[in-house]
């Protein structure tokens, strides 16, 4: 880095690889700030929380079986049966 003196004021002159380094640091800071903004705006979800998953199942929010939906859309009849062990299956 060179120091240039002009009328009593000391200024630094950025040359060569130092200018490229400064540009990379600025780019990195911009990317980090963008990531922080994106992460702060993401909705809070916790997939691995067992308590949260059990509450979802108790509230009745379950996905339909695609095969059952297709069957009903094509004039089929869906019957849900429960075996002796409490397992459910469709026919």
Secondary structure in CASP SS format (residue, H / E / C, confidence):
PFRMAT SS
TARGET T0000
AUTHOR 0000-0000-0000
METHOD secondary structure of the structure
MODEL  1
X C 1.00
X E 1.00
X E 1.00
X E 1.00
X E 1.00
X E 1.00
X C 1.00
X C 1.00
X E 1.00
X E 1.00
X E 1.00
X E 1.00
X E 1.00
X C 1.00
X C 1.00
X C 1.00
X H 1.00
X H 1.00
X H 1.00
X H 1.00
X H 1.00
X H 1.00
X H 1.00
X H 1.00
X H 1.00
X H 1.00
X H 1.00
X H 1.00
X H 1.00
X H 1.00
X H 1.00
X H 1.00
X H 1.00
X H 1.00
X H 1.00
X H 1.00
X H 1.00
X H 1.00
X H 1.00
X H 1.00
X C 1.00
X C 1.00
X C 1.00
X C 1.00
X C 1.00
X C 1.00
X C 1.00
X C 1.00
X C 1.00
X H 1.00
X H 1.00
X H 1.00
X H 1.00
X H 1.00
X H 1.00
X H 1.00
X H 1.00
X H 1.00
X C 1.00
X C 1.00
X C 1.00
X C 1.00
X C 1.00
X C 1.00
X C 1.00
X H 1.00
X H 1.00
X H 1.00
X H 1.00
X H 1.00
X H 1.00
X H 1.00
X H 1.00
X C 1.00
X C 1.00
X C 1.00
X C 1.00
X C 1.00
X C 1.00
X E 1.00
X E 1.00
X E 1.00
X C 1.00
X C 1.00
X C 1.00
X C 1.00
X C 1.00
X E 1.00
X E 1.00
X E 1.00
X C 1.00
END
